[in-house]
Amino acid sequence: MQQAGPSQIAVYTADSSGNLTTTSTAANMPKTSVTSVTDVRISPNDKFIAIAGTSGLEVFHFNGANPITHFTGPLATGEVDHVMWDDADHLYAISTSAGKLMVFTVTSTAATQASGSPYAIASPQNMAVLTK
């Protein structure tokens, strides 16, 4: 199946019976600059959502039941396969094809790449993050 356009992000709320409701519409759902989404993760503090794909990585504001809003432009270009968050506002992303681990600090005002990032890693496949 061919995608009709840029990916858009909707928010749904589930009640105790599993019924879904939304205020998301085609007009208020943000479009991502990331094509062919490969991973989606909400930060532990529920403030951000990271979207990874074949053309990069982008972070949005997660606003609970309200529509998601843009936060950053592309933080990385090229394929990003997996993303994970820790409890200290760090976003980790790996690119299998590029053999890279990227690390970002994401706060309410900015997303900045960590010193030394990206790190070369031979054939990364997946990751787990444990905050200590």
Secondary structure, DSSP 8 states (H G I E B T S, - for coil): ----SS-B----EE-TT--EE----TTTS-B-S--SEEEEEE-TTSSEEEEEETTEEEEEE--TTS--EE--S-SB-S---EEEE-TTSEEEEEETTTTEEEEEEE-SS-EEE-TT-SEE-SS---------
